[in-house]
Amino acid sequence: MKVKTKLLSLLVMGALSAPVLAATPANTLIVVQGLDDIVSLDPAESNELSSIQTVPSLYQRIVQPNRDNPEINEPILVESWQAHPEQKSIVFKIKQDAKFASGNSVRPEDIIFSYQRAVTMNKSPAFILNVLGWKADNINTLLKKVSDKEIEVRWTADVSPDVVLNILSTPIASIVDEKLIAAHIKNNDFGNNWLKMNSAGSGAYKMRAYKPRQAIVLEANPLSPTGAPKIANIIIKNVPDPASRRLLIEKGDADIARDLGTDQTAALAGKPGIQILNIPSAEQVYMAFNTGSGNPLLSNPAFWQAARYLVDYKGITNDLMRGQYFIHQSFLPVGLPGALEDNPFSFDPQKAKDILAKAGITHARFTLDVENKVPYITVAQSIQASFAQAGVQVDLLPAAGSQVYSRVRARQHQAAIRFWIPDYFDAHSNASAFAYNDGQSNTVAWLNNWNIPELSKQTLVALNEADKAKRQSLYTEMQKELQRSSPYVFIDQGKNQIVLRDNVKGYAQGLNADMVYYDKVTK
């Protein structure tokens, strides 16, 4: 035991300090990627790509999507449930032997605490739970301990139990260990400050160490209700430069490399010891205009319309991304039921000029916030060049991902290149982000100051529609409406290309960002 502890300590030290790792140990998986976007690893706050990819290894939800068919939710921390649609309630029966990594049993109190803190803190992803009608002033009345292993969950919104289960399968609905967190609560923060860099979950792994913008070190949790993982340790190392990530995976100093550029991935194809996985992704890249930024250009629907003809969609996807993305111009990604696959816009500077001239728009100029990493900076540079062909000046503001997140969440941006991945496998996940603004939830529409009472009503109508075909038609019409006039320009949809050493087996990844599975990995 002492030998294992000493070895893990050395690995931690190496991960946090060494610029290049030695050949990877048999019991440790080394993952290299960018981690600069992470704001927090508290599941009630995590809403960035890297954190959403990491949180599911540390925490579990009461139900989670089936790995092979994400339209099906399967029990994880519970063994069964009984829905009562007319009462807007579900009673869940917790697994008898479910434990957290600390050894504490999973109790109704932990589920209640987890949901209460997520709603009350009201961090960036809280709008997902707000769909249920959960607010800080009513959440305490909607969760009830029925017995030592049973909990009743109620909601006030007009949504079906199936949608409720979809929402409770999201990372923000992760269940945390209340007893462990209690000792770390400061100034009524629900343990948020401590959980930014520590873990209190029941996932396949627990946090060993986290140094922001350097590394995340995870160690196996043998008590996980879904079983102990097959590999003992995971080190996720921040390597911002894609070329450096390529070198590490090529030399065998890393086991998995994420987010390589097209040049790096192409150069690795066919190399000895290398395998490249092509995985469908729900990630969509879009440009958003902040209509309340103080720049009147960005609140003008005529400019929104012109902007749709100033993006070189084919150049971005074919020439710059070379197969890692494909053109997709609506808010539901291909792969989700109801996605509109019509792409009505193409690069046409003259048409954009005519629209701008007719609207009397001259000397157009705006700033564009963007993460300083591929593919986002590449897309932004293309937009800067293509918009210039219609006389529109775009001033790029590249920054680390966490800085861009902070500026957008504070609504300090004029425009931003962003990406979106559904929070759960349901069309409402994206519709509630792009077409809903109740004036308080942190939706994409709210972040960009887009006041849309009618669209918000339509979003709720679609959410409440029981007939699947009719519901899909409602989402089709909403997608067409946002294509016609909205402060968003939807550009493309991603395909994940993950590079692995060929001795890595059992890695799995799904359509959504949280569907990253390390627990069955072997080497």
C-alpha positions as CSV (number, residue, x, y, z in Angstrom):
1,M,0.0,0.0,0.0
2,K,2.8,2.4,0.8
3,V,4.5,1.6,-2.5
4,K,1.3,2.4,-4.4
5,T,0.9,5.7,-2.5
6,K,4.5,6.7,-3.1
7,L,4.2,5.9,-6.8
8,L,0.9,7.9,-7.1
9,S,2.6,10.8,-5.3
10,L,5.4,10.8,-7.8
11,L,2.9,10.8,-10.7
12,V,1.1,13.7,-9.2
13,M,4.3,15.7,-8.8
14,G,5.2,14.9,-12.3
15,A,1.9,15.8,-13.7
16,L,1.9,19.2,-12.0
17,S,5.4,20.2,-12.8
18,A,7.1,18.3,-15.6
19,P,6.8,19.8,-19.1
20,V,7.1,16.3,-20.7
21,L,6.0,13.0,-19.1
22,A,8.1,9.8,-19.1
23,A,6.7,6.7,-20.7
24,T,3.3,6.0,-19.3
25,P,3.0,3.5,-16.4
26,A,0.8,0.4,-16.9
27,N,-1.7,1.4,-14.2
28,T,-2.0,5.1,-15.3
29,L,-3.7,6.7,-18.2
30,I,-2.2,9.9,-19.4
31,V,-4.5,12.3,-21.3
32,V,-3.2,15.5,-22.9
33,Q,-5.6,18.3,-23.9
34,G,-6.3,21.9,-23.2
35,L,-7.7,22.7,-19.7
36,D,-7.6,26.5,-19.8
37,D,-11.4,26.7,-20.1
38,I,-12.1,25.3,-16.7
39,V,-13.8,27.7,-14.2
40,S,-14.8,25.1,-11.6
41,L,-15.1,21.3,-11.1
42,D,-18.1,21.7,-8.7
43,P,-20.8,19.9,-10.7
44,A,-23.3,22.6,-9.7
45,E,-21.1,25.2,-11.5
46,S,-19.2,23.3,-14.2
47,N,-20.4,24.3,-17.6
48,E,-17.2,24.3,-19.7
49,L,-16.2,21.6,-22.2
50,S,-13.2,20.3,-20.2
51,S,-15.1,20.3,-16.9
52,I,-18.2,18.7,-18.3
53,Q,-15.9,15.9,-19.7
54,T,-14.3,15.4,-16.3
55,V,-17.2,15.7,-13.8
56,P,-18.9,12.4,-14.8
57,S,-15.7,10.5,-13.8
58,L,-16.1,12.0,-10.3
59,Y,-19.9,12.1,-9.8
60,Q,-23.0,10.1,-10.7
61,R,-26.6,11.0,-11.2
62,I,-29.6,9.1,-10.1
63,V,-30.2,8.2,-13.7
64,Q,-27.9,8.5,-16.7
65,P,-28.1,7.9,-20.5
66,N,-27.5,4.5,-21.7
67,R,-24.0,4.4,-23.4
68,D,-25.3,2.7,-26.6
69,N,-28.7,4.5,-26.8
70,P,-28.8,7.8,-25.0
71,E,-32.5,8.2,-25.6
72,I,-32.9,5.6,-22.7
73,N,-32.1,6.6,-19.1
74,E,-30.9,3.8,-16.9
75,P,-30.8,3.7,-13.1
76,I,-27.4,4.5,-11.5
77,L,-27.8,5.6,-7.9
78,V,-31.4,4.4,-7.7
79,E,-32.7,0.9,-8.4
80,S,-36.2,1.9,-9.5
81,W,-38.8,4.7,-9.6
82,Q,-42.5,5.3,-9.8
83,A,-43.8,8.3,-11.7
84,H,-47.0,10.1,-10.9
85,P,-47.6,12.4,-13.8
86,E,-50.9,13.8,-12.5
87,Q,-49.2,14.8,-9.3
88,K,-46.0,15.9,-11.0
89,S,-43.9,13.7,-8.9
90,I,-41.5,10.7,-9.0
91,V,-40.6,8.5,-6.1
92,F,-37.1,7.1,-6.4
93,K,-35.8,4.1,-4.5
94,I,-32.0,4.4,-3.8
95,K,-29.8,1.4,-4.2
96,Q,-29.2,-0.3,-0.8
97,D,-25.4,-0.5,-1.2
98,A,-24.8,2.8,-3.0
99,K,-21.8,4.6,-1.4
100,F,-19.7,7.7,-2.1
101,A,-15.9,7.5,-2.4
102,S,-15.7,8.6,1.2
103,G,-17.5,5.5,2.3
104,N,-20.7,7.4,3.3
105,S,-23.9,5.8,2.1
106,V,-26.0,7.7,-0.5
107,R,-29.1,9.0,1.4
108,P,-32.2,11.0,0.4
109,E,-30.6,13.9,2.3
110,D,-27.7,13.9,-0.2
111,I,-30.0,14.1,-3.2
112,I,-32.0,16.8,-1.5
113,F,-28.8,18.8,-0.7
114,S,-27.4,18.3,-4.2
115,Y,-30.5,19.7,-5.9
116,Q,-31.0,22.5,-3.3
117,R,-27.4,23.8,-3.6
118,A,-27.5,23.7,-7.4
119,V,-30.7,25.7,-7.6
120,T,-29.9,28.1,-4.8
121,M,-26.4,28.9,-5.9
122,N,-27.8,29.6,-9.3
123,K,-24.5,29.2,-11.2
124,S,-24.2,29.1,-15.0
125,P,-25.9,25.7,-15.6
126,A,-28.8,26.3,-13.1
127,F,-31.2,27.1,-15.9
128,I,-31.3,23.4,-16.8
129,L,-33.0,22.7,-13.4
130,N,-35.1,25.8,-13.7
131,V,-37.0,24.1,-16.5
132,L,-38.7,22.0,-13.8
133,G,-40.0,25.2,-12.2
134,W,-37.3,24.8,-9.5
135,K,-36.3,28.1,-8.0
136,A,-34.4,29.1,-4.9
137,D,-37.7,30.1,-3.1
138,N,-39.5,26.8,-3.8
139,I,-36.9,24.0,-4.1
140,N,-37.1,23.2,-0.4
141,T,-40.8,22.4,-0.6
142,L,-40.4,20.1,-3.7
143,L,-38.1,17.5,-2.3
144,K,-39.1,15.1,0.4
145,K,-37.5,12.2,2.2
146,V,-40.0,9.3,2.2
147,S,-37.9,6.8,4.0
148,D,-34.2,6.0,4.6
149,K,-33.9,4.8,1.0
150,E,-36.7,6.7,-0.8
151,I,-37.1,10.2,-2.0
152,E,-40.0,12.0,-3.7
153,V,-39.1,14.6,-6.3
154,R,-41.8,17.0,-7.4
155,W,-41.9,19.8,-10.0
156,T,-44.2,22.7,-10.8
157,A,-43.7,23.1,-14.6
158,D,-45.8,21.4,-17.2
159,V,-43.4,18.7,-18.2
160,S,-43.6,15.0,-18.5
161,P,-41.8,12.5,-16.3
162,D,-39.6,11.5,-19.2
163,V,-38.4,15.1,-19.6
164,V,-37.8,15.2,-15.9
165,L,-35.6,12.1,-16.1
166,N,-33.7,13.6,-19.0
167,I,-33.0,16.8,-17.0
168,L,-32.0,14.8,-13.9
169,S,-29.5,12.9,-16.0
170,T,-27.4,16.0,-16.6
171,P,-24.1,16.8,-14.8
172,I,-25.6,19.7,-12.8
173,A,-27.9,17.0,-11.2
174,S,-24.9,15.1,-9.9
175,I,-25.3,13.8,-6.4
176,V,-22.7,15.1,-3.9
177,D,-21.8,13.8,-0.4
178,E,-23.4,16.2,2.1
179,K,-21.6,14.8,5.1
180,L,-18.2,15.3,3.5
181,I,-19.0,18.7,2.2
182,A,-20.4,20.0,5.5
183,A,-16.9,20.5,7.0
184,H,-15.9,22.7,4.0
185,I,-18.8,25.1,3.9
186,K,-17.7,28.7,4.3
187,N,-19.9,31.7,4.5
188,N,-23.0,29.7,3.4
189,D,-21.3,28.8,0.0
190,F,-22.6,25.2,0.1
191,G,-19.0,24.1,-0.1
192,N,-18.7,25.6,-3.6
193,N,-15.2,27.1,-3.0
194,W,-13.8,23.7,-1.8
195,L,-15.6,21.7,-4.6
196,K,-14.0,23.8,-7.3
197,M,-10.8,21.8,-6.8
198,N,-11.9,18.8,-4.8
199,S,-14.5,16.0,-5.2
200,A,-17.3,14.5,-3.1
201,G,-18.9,12.0,-5.4
202,S,-19.6,8.4,-6.1
203,G,-18.0,8.2,-9.6
204,A,-15.5,5.7,-10.9
205,Y,-12.7,8.1,-9.8
206,K,-12.0,10.6,-7.0
207,M,-9.9,13.7,-7.1
208,R,-6.2,13.2,-6.1
209,A,-5.0,16.7,-7.1
210,Y,-6.0,19.6,-9.3
211,K,-3.8,22.5,-10.3
212,P,-5.7,24.9,-12.5
213,R,-4.2,25.2,-16.0
214,Q,-1.7,22.4,-15.2
215,A,-3.3,19.0,-14.5
216,I,-6.1,17.0,-13.0
217,V,-5.1,13.8,-11.3
218,L,-7.7,11.1,-10.6
219,E,-7.5,7.9,-8.6
220,A,-9.8,4.9,-8.7
221,N,-12.8,4.7,-6.5
222,P,-13.3,1.0,-5.6
223,L,-16.6,1.9,-3.9
224,S,-18.4,3.2,-7.0
225,P,-21.9,1.8,-7.2
226,T,-21.3,1.0,-10.9
227,G,-18.1,-0.9,-10.0
228,A,-14.4,-0.1,-9.7
229,P,-12.7,1.2,-12.8
230,K,-10.2,-1.0,-14.6
231,I,-7.2,1.4,-14.5
232,A,-6.0,2.8,-11.3
233,N,-5.0,6.4,-12.1
234,I,-5.8,9.1,-14.7
235,I,-3.7,12.2,-15.3
236,I,-5.3,14.8,-17.5
237,K,-2.5,17.2,-18.4
238,N,-2.9,20.7,-19.8
239,V,-0.9,20.9,-23.0
240,P,-2.3,24.1,-24.7
241,D,-0.3,23.6,-27.9
242,P,-1.8,21.0,-30.3
243,A,1.7,20.4,-31.9
244,S,3.0,19.5,-28.5
245,R,0.1,17.1,-27.8
246,R,0.8,15.4,-31.2
247,L,4.5,15.0,-30.2
248,L,3.6,13.5,-26.8
249,I,1.1,10.9,-28.3
250,E,3.5,10.1,-31.1
251,K,6.4,9.4,-28.8
252,G,4.3,7.3,-26.4
253,D,4.5,9.9,-23.6
254,A,0.7,10.2,-23.6
255,D,-2.0,7.6,-24.1
256,I,-4.8,9.8,-25.3
257,A,-4.7,13.2,-27.1
258,R,-7.7,15.5,-27.6
259,D,-8.4,18.5,-29.7
260,L,-5.6,18.1,-32.2
261,G,-5.7,20.3,-35.2
262,T,-6.4,18.9,-38.6
263,D,-2.7,19.1,-39.5
264,Q,-1.6,17.2,-36.4
265,T,-4.3,14.5,-36.8
266,A,-3.5,14.0,-40.5
267,A,0.2,13.7,-39.8
268,L,-0.5,10.9,-37.3
269,A,-2.7,8.8,-39.6
270,G,-1.0,5.5,-40.3
271,K,1.8,6.0,-37.8
272,P,2.9,2.9,-35.9
273,G,1.3,2.6,-32.4
274,I,-1.4,5.2,-33.2
275,Q,-5.2,4.8,-33.6
276,I,-7.6,7.6,-34.5
277,L,-11.2,7.4,-33.4
278,N,-13.9,9.3,-35.3
279,I,-16.8,9.9,-33.0
280,P,-20.0,11.8,-33.7
281,S,-20.3,15.0,-31.7
282,A,-23.3,17.2,-30.8
283,E,-20.9,20.2,-30.5
284,Q,-22.0,23.2,-32.6
285,V,-20.0,26.3,-33.3
286,Y,-21.9,29.6,-33.6
287,M,-21.4,33.3,-33.4
288,A,-23.6,35.3,-31.1
289,F,-24.3,39.1,-31.1
290,N,-24.9,40.7,-27.7
291,T,-27.9,42.9,-28.5
292,G,-27.4,44.9,-25.2
293,S,-23.7,45.5,-25.6
294,G,-24.1,49.2,-26.4
295,N,-23.1,48.7,-30.0
296,P,-26.3,49.4,-31.9
297,L,-25.1,47.5,-34.9
298,L,-25.5,44.2,-33.0
299,S,-29.2,44.7,-32.2
300,N,-30.2,45.4,-35.8
301,P,-31.9,42.4,-37.5
302,A,-30.7,43.6,-40.9
303,F,-27.1,43.1,-39.7
304,W,-28.0,39.7,-38.4
305,Q,-29.3,38.8,-41.8
306,A,-26.3,40.2,-43.6
307,A,-23.9,38.3,-41.2
308,R,-25.4,35.0,-42.4
309,Y,-24.0,35.6,-45.8
310,L,-20.6,36.8,-44.6
311,V,-19.4,33.4,-43.1
312,D,-17.3,31.3,-45.5
313,Y,-19.0,28.0,-44.4
314,K,-17.3,25.8,-47.0
315,G,-13.9,27.4,-46.5
316,I,-14.1,26.8,-42.8
317,T,-15.4,23.2,-42.8
318,N,-13.6,21.9,-46.0
319,D,-10.3,23.9,-46.1
320,L,-9.6,24.9,-42.5
321,M,-11.2,22.0,-40.6
322,R,-10.8,19.3,-43.2
323,G,-13.4,16.9,-42.1
324,Q,-13.5,17.6,-38.4
325,Y,-16.7,19.7,-38.8
326,F,-19.5,19.9,-41.3
327,I,-21.9,22.7,-42.2
328,H,-24.9,22.9,-39.9
329,Q,-27.1,26.0,-39.6
330,S,-29.8,25.3,-37.0
331,F,-29.8,25.0,-33.3
332,L,-30.5,21.3,-33.0
333,P,-27.5,19.1,-33.8
334,V,-27.8,16.3,-36.3
335,G,-28.3,13.2,-34.2
336,L,-31.0,14.7,-31.9
337,P,-34.6,14.0,-32.8
338,G,-36.1,16.9,-34.7
339,A,-32.9,18.4,-36.1
340,L,-33.4,20.6,-39.1
341,E,-30.7,19.7,-41.7
342,D,-31.5,22.5,-44.2
343,N,-28.6,24.8,-44.7
344,P,-30.0,27.9,-46.6
345,F,-27.0,30.2,-46.3
346,S,-23.7,30.5,-48.2
347,F,-20.9,32.9,-48.5
348,D,-22.2,35.8,-50.6
349,P,-20.5,39.2,-49.8
350,Q,-22.4,41.1,-52.5
351,K,-25.7,40.0,-51.1
352,A,-24.6,41.0,-47.6
353,K,-23.5,44.4,-49.0
354,D,-27.0,44.9,-50.5
355,I,-28.7,44.1,-47.2
356,L,-26.4,46.5,-45.3
357,A,-26.9,49.3,-47.9
358,K,-30.7,48.9,-47.9
359,A,-30.7,49.1,-44.1
360,G,-28.4,52.2,-44.2
361,I,-25.7,50.5,-42.3
362,T,-22.2,52.0,-42.9
363,H,-18.9,51.9,-41.1
364,A,-19.9,48.6,-39.4
365,R,-17.4,47.4,-36.7
366,F,-17.6,45.1,-33.6
367,T,-15.3,43.2,-31.3
368,L,-15.3,39.4,-31.3
369,D,-14.4,37.4,-28.1
370,V,-12.9,34.0,-28.9
371,E,-11.0,31.3,-27.2
372,N,-7.4,31.3,-28.3
373,K,-7.3,27.7,-29.4
374,V,-8.4,25.7,-32.4
375,P,-11.0,25.5,-33.9
376,Y,-12.5,28.7,-32.4
377,I,-9.6,31.0,-33.2
378,T,-9.4,29.6,-36.7
379,V,-13.1,30.3,-37.2
380,A,-12.7,33.8,-35.8
381,Q,-9.8,34.6,-38.2
382,S,-11.8,33.4,-41.1
383,I,-14.8,35.5,-40.1
384,Q,-12.5,38.6,-39.7
385,A,-11.3,38.1,-43.3
386,S,-14.7,37.3,-44.8
387,F,-16.6,40.1,-43.1
388,A,-14.0,42.6,-44.4
389,Q,-15.1,41.8,-47.9
390,A,-18.3,43.6,-47.1
391,G,-16.6,46.4,-45.3
392,V,-17.4,45.1,-41.8
393,Q,-14.4,45.4,-39.4
394,V,-14.1,42.7,-36.9
395,D,-11.6,43.2,-34.0
396,L,-10.6,39.9,-32.4
397,L,-10.3,39.6,-28.7
398,P,-8.5,36.2,-28.2
399,A,-8.2,34.9,-24.6
400,A,-8.0,31.8,-22.5
401,G,-11.3,29.9,-22.4
402,S,-12.0,30.7,-18.7
403,Q,-11.6,34.4,-19.5
404,V,-14.0,34.2,-22.5
405,Y,-16.5,32.3,-20.3
406,S,-16.3,35.0,-17.6
407,R,-16.8,37.9,-20.1
408,V,-19.8,36.2,-21.8
409,R,-21.4,35.2,-18.5
410,A,-21.0,38.8,-17.3
411,R,-22.5,39.9,-20.7
412,Q,-19.5,42.1,-21.3
413,H,-18.9,41.0,-24.9
414,Q,-20.1,42.5,-28.1
415,A,-20.0,39.3,-30.1
416,A,-18.4,35.9,-29.4
417,I,-17.5,32.7,-31.1
418,R,-19.0,30.0,-28.9
419,F,-19.9,26.4,-29.0
420,W,-22.9,24.5,-27.6
421,I,-23.5,20.9,-26.7
422,P,-26.9,19.7,-25.4
423,D,-27.1,19.2,-21.7
424,Y,-29.4,16.2,-22.1
425,F,-30.7,14.1,-24.9
426,D,-33.8,16.1,-25.6
427,A,-34.6,19.0,-28.1
428,H,-35.6,21.2,-25.2
429,S,-32.0,21.3,-24.0
430,N,-31.0,23.5,-27.0
431,A,-34.4,25.2,-27.5
432,S,-34.4,26.4,-23.9
433,A,-30.8,27.8,-24.5
434,F,-31.3,29.6,-27.8
435,A,-35.1,30.4,-27.9
436,Y,-36.0,31.0,-24.3
437,N,-35.4,34.1,-22.1
438,D,-37.4,34.5,-18.9
439,G,-35.2,37.4,-17.8
440,Q,-33.4,35.5,-15.1
441,S,-32.1,32.1,-16.3
442,N,-28.6,32.0,-17.7
443,T,-29.7,30.9,-21.2
444,V,-27.8,31.8,-24.4
445,A,-30.6,34.2,-25.2
446,W,-30.4,35.9,-21.8
447,L,-26.5,36.2,-22.1
448,N,-27.0,38.0,-25.4
449,N,-29.8,40.2,-24.1
450,W,-32.3,38.9,-26.7
451,N,-35.8,39.7,-25.4
452,I,-38.2,37.1,-27.0
453,P,-41.4,36.7,-25.1
454,E,-43.3,35.0,-28.0
455,L,-40.5,32.5,-28.8
456,S,-40.2,31.8,-25.0
457,K,-43.9,30.9,-25.0
458,Q,-43.4,28.7,-28.1
459,T,-40.5,26.9,-26.3
460,L,-42.7,26.0,-23.4
461,V,-45.5,24.9,-25.7
462,A,-43.1,22.5,-27.5
463,L,-41.9,21.2,-24.1
464,N,-45.4,20.4,-23.0
465,E,-46.5,18.7,-26.2
466,A,-47.1,15.0,-25.6
467,D,-47.4,14.0,-29.3
468,K,-43.9,13.2,-30.5
469,A,-44.5,14.0,-34.2
470,K,-46.2,17.3,-33.4
471,R,-43.5,18.2,-30.9
472,Q,-40.8,17.6,-33.5
473,S,-42.7,19.8,-36.0
474,L,-42.8,22.6,-33.4
475,Y,-39.1,22.4,-33.0
476,T,-38.7,22.5,-36.8
477,E,-40.6,25.7,-37.0
478,M,-38.6,27.2,-34.2
479,Q,-35.3,26.4,-36.0
480,K,-36.6,28.0,-39.1
481,E,-37.6,31.1,-37.2
482,L,-34.1,31.4,-35.7
483,Q,-32.6,31.0,-39.1
484,R,-34.8,33.8,-40.4
485,S,-34.0,36.3,-37.7
486,S,-31.9,35.9,-34.5
487,P,-28.6,37.3,-33.2
488,Y,-27.0,33.9,-33.8
489,V,-25.1,32.6,-36.8
490,F,-24.9,28.8,-36.6
491,I,-21.8,27.7,-38.5
492,D,-21.0,24.0,-38.2
493,Q,-21.1,20.8,-36.1
494,G,-18.2,18.8,-35.0
495,K,-16.9,15.3,-35.3
496,N,-14.6,14.3,-32.5
497,Q,-11.3,12.9,-33.5
498,I,-9.5,11.3,-30.6
499,V,-6.0,10.0,-30.9
500,L,-5.0,7.0,-28.8
501,R,-2.0,4.7,-28.5
502,D,-3.0,1.3,-29.9
503,N,-2.6,-0.5,-26.6
504,V,-5.4,1.6,-25.1
505,K,-8.7,-0.5,-25.1
506,G,-12.2,0.2,-23.8
507,Y,-12.3,3.9,-24.1
508,A,-15.8,5.1,-25.0
509,Q,-17.3,8.5,-25.9
510,G,-20.8,9.6,-26.9
511,L,-22.6,12.4,-28.7
512,N,-22.7,14.8,-25.7
513,A,-19.7,16.3,-23.9
514,D,-20.5,14.5,-20.6
515,M,-20.5,11.1,-22.3
516,V,-16.7,10.5,-21.8
517,Y,-16.1,7.1,-20.2
518,Y,-12.7,6.1,-18.8
519,D,-13.9,3.4,-16.4
520,K,-13.5,0.4,-18.7
521,V,-10.1,1.5,-20.1
522,T,-7.2,-0.9,-20.0
523,K,-3.6,-0.8,-21.4
